[in-house]
């Protein structure tokens, strides 16, 4: 695969296959060649593709596998450093993992692949950050919704109390057995002014 890989389109079915199907495609490619692999991808996976897209996907999968291996190595090294130092904060650990990953990836002779790996690492970090931000926004939205729900229940309770007072006042005003003074006194009691 001497061709420089293109970026995988976001809607590429081949480029975003699950791990199990990726292994199948790689097995077909290694054992049968690219032409037979394309036929099997079309017939068995239902994906119509071409040679360039196949090579691009395979190159990307290899880069992702390499990046994941380096990331695992970097995390293990940082965990050992954290244990030796008596612990690290989450931010310190992420920064240290990033440093170790850069060192491992920079030892790769293919600078384009290094750039791709670095880009994937930054994209993964950005996705994690965006996920945390989305979670925080969701939690904040849920808190606001709970507060609005509590406010609504309080308003409903107030309306219910006012309706009860209004009903009691109406029956007091319409009671023919009460004198004007008794009505005023009872209305004052209803509104808590007695």
N, C-alpha and C positions, 0 to 999 in steps of 0.2 A: 504494500500500500504506500506508494511513493507520492500519491496525490495529496496536496494540502487540503485538509478537510474544511468543508463549509459549515456554517452554523446550521443546527437542526431547526427546522420550522416549528413554531409552537403547536401547530395542528398536525404534525407528522405522527402518523400512527406507528410507523416503524421505529422512529426515534424514541418513542415513549412507551415501548413494550414493557410489560412486567418482567421481573428477573428470570422467571422460569422460561418464558418464551424467548428472551434474549439468549439464554443458554442453548435453546433449540436451534435458533438461527445461527449462532456461532458454530455449533456442531455441524450443521448442514454446510456452512461455508467452508469449514476446515476439511471436511470429508468429501464433499461433492463439487466444490468450486462455486464460483459466483453465479453462473448461468443456472445450474440446477437448484441452487439456493433460492434464487429469485422465483423459480417455478414453484418450489415448495412453500415459500412465503405467500405466494398468491393463492395456491390451492388449499393449503392447510390452515393458514392464518387469515385468509381473505383480504390480504393487503396487496394492492397493486403498487409496485415501486420500480425503480430502475437501479442500474449498477452504481451510479454516483451516490444516490441516496443510501444504498446499502453500505458502501464504503464509509460514508460520512457517519452513519449510525454506529458502525463497528468501531471506528476510530473514537467516537464520543464515548462509547461504552468502555473501551479500554482506558481512556483518560479518566473516566469516573471511577473505575475499579482501582486505578493507580492512586488517584486522589484519596479515595476511601482508605486504602492501605496506609498511605502516608499520614492521613488524619488519625487513624487508629494508633499508629506508632507514636505520633506527636502527643496524643492524649495519654498514652501509657508513660512516656517520658515525663510529662508534666505531673502526672499523678505521683510518680516516684519522687520528683522534686518537691511536690507539696507535702508528701509524707515526711521527707527528710527535713523540711523547713518547719514542720509543725502546722501546716495548713496554708491555704491561700483563699482569697475571696473569689467569687465567681468571675468577676471582671479580670482579676490577675490571671486566673487559669485560662480564660479565653485568649488573653493577650499572649500568654506563654505558648499555648497551643498554636496560635497564629505564627509566632516566631519560629517554632520547631518545624511547622509545616513549610514555611518559606525556605528554611535551610535544606530540608529534604528535597523539596521540589527544585531548588536552584542547582542541585547537583545533577539534575537531568541534562543531558547534552542537547536535547531538542528544545530550543527556546520558545518555539511556537506552542509546543505542548505545555511548557511551564506556564506560559501566559494563559492558555486555556484552563489549566488547573487552578491557577490563581483566580481567574475570573469565576470559575465554578465555586471556589471557596468563598469569595466575596458575595456571590449571589446567594449561597446557602446562608451566610451570616445575615444578609439583608432580609432574606425570607424569614429567618428566626426572629429578627428584630420586628419585622412587620407583623408577625404572628403575635408576639408579646404585646405590641401596641394595640392590635385588634382585640386581644383578650382584655386589656385594660379598658378600652373603649366600651366593650360589651359589658364588663362589670360595672362601669360607671353608668351606662344606660340602664342596666338592671336596677341599680340603686336609685336612679332618678324615677324609674317606673314604680318601684316600691314606695317611694316617697309620695308620688302622685296618687297612688292607690290609697295610701294612708290618708292623704289630704281629702280625697274623694269620700272615703268612709266617714271622716270627721264632718265634712259638709253635709253628707246625707243624714248623719245623726243630728246635726243642728237643725236641718230642715224638719226632721221628724219631731224634734222638741218644739220648734216653733208652730208646727201644725197642731200638735197636742195643745199648746197654750191657746192658739187661735180657736180651736174647737171648744175648749173650756171657757174662754172669754165669750164666745158666741152664745153658749148655753146660759152663761151668767146674764148676759144682756137680754136675752129672750125670756128669762125666768120671770113670770108675772108676780110671783110671790115675794120677790125682793124689793126693798125700797131703794131709792137712788143712792142713799148713803151706804147701804149694804152692798150694792153693785160696785161702787167706787172702792170699797174696802176689799171686796173679793178680787177685783181686777188688779189692785195693788198687790195682793198676795200672789196672784198668778205670775206677775212680772217681778216678784221679789222685792217690792218696795214697801212692804208693810212695816 
